[in-house]
Amino acid sequence: MGESKRRQQILGDQYGQEEPIVSWLPITRAQSQQFMRWTSRGTWAAIVVLLSFWITLRFIGPGLGWWDLAE
């Protein structure tokens, strides 16, 4: 009997399912990688929004006469 069949008999229904990272936290490795991917995208989106807001405030705003930051 091959090793995979032996493992399948021992594990039963849990065969092929991912194990959680730690026993008391029901998060798998794939879920944690997906979380990291989404948080990285969200962080870069926030950086782009902040940078565009700063450029608008610093350069475009005074050019439109909203306020003058050069004083």
C-alpha positions as CSV (number, residue, x, y, z in Angstrom):
1,M,0.0,0.0,0.0
2,G,1.3,3.4,-0.9
3,E,2.0,6.2,1.6
4,S,-0.8,8.4,0.3
5,K,-3.4,5.7,0.7
6,R,-2.2,4.9,4.2
7,R,-2.4,8.6,5.0
8,Q,-5.9,8.8,3.5
9,Q,-7.1,5.9,5.7
10,I,-5.6,7.4,8.8
11,L,-7.0,10.9,8.3
12,G,-10.4,9.9,6.9
13,D,-12.5,12.9,6.1
14,Q,-9.7,15.4,6.9
15,Y,-7.5,14.0,4.0
16,G,-6.6,16.8,1.6
17,Q,-7.9,19.6,3.8
18,E,-5.5,22.3,4.9
19,E,-4.5,22.4,8.5
20,P,-4.8,25.7,10.5
21,I,-1.7,27.7,11.2
22,V,-2.1,27.3,14.9
23,S,-4.6,24.8,16.6
24,W,-6.6,27.5,18.4
25,L,-7.0,29.8,15.4
26,P,-9.2,28.5,12.5
27,I,-7.2,30.3,9.7
28,T,-5.4,28.3,7.1
29,R,-2.1,29.2,5.3
30,A,-4.0,30.0,2.1
31,Q,-6.4,32.3,4.0
32,S,-3.5,34.2,5.6
33,Q,-1.8,34.6,2.2
34,Q,-5.0,36.0,0.8
35,F,-5.4,38.4,3.7
36,M,-1.8,39.6,3.2
37,R,-2.5,40.1,-0.5
38,W,-5.6,42.2,0.2
39,T,-4.0,44.3,2.9
40,S,-1.0,45.0,0.6
41,R,-3.4,46.2,-2.2
42,G,-5.3,48.3,0.3
43,T,-2.1,49.9,1.6
44,W,-0.9,50.8,-1.9
45,A,-4.4,52.2,-2.7
46,A,-4.3,54.4,0.4
47,I,-0.8,55.6,-0.5
48,V,-2.0,56.6,-4.0
49,V,-5.0,58.4,-2.5
50,L,-2.9,60.2,0.1
51,L,-0.3,61.3,-2.6
52,S,-3.0,62.5,-5.0
53,F,-4.6,64.5,-2.1
54,W,-1.3,66.0,-1.2
55,I,-0.5,67.0,-4.8
56,T,-3.9,68.6,-5.1
57,L,-3.6,70.4,-1.8
58,R,0.0,71.6,-2.4
59,F,0.1,72.5,-6.1
60,I,-3.3,72.6,-7.7
61,G,-5.2,74.3,-4.8
62,P,-3.0,77.5,-4.7
63,G,-3.1,77.6,-8.5
64,L,-6.9,77.8,-8.4
65,G,-6.8,80.5,-5.7
66,W,-8.1,78.3,-2.9
67,W,-5.3,79.3,-0.5
68,D,-1.7,80.2,-0.7
69,L,0.7,78.0,1.1
70,A,3.7,80.0,0.0
71,E,3.1,82.8,2.6
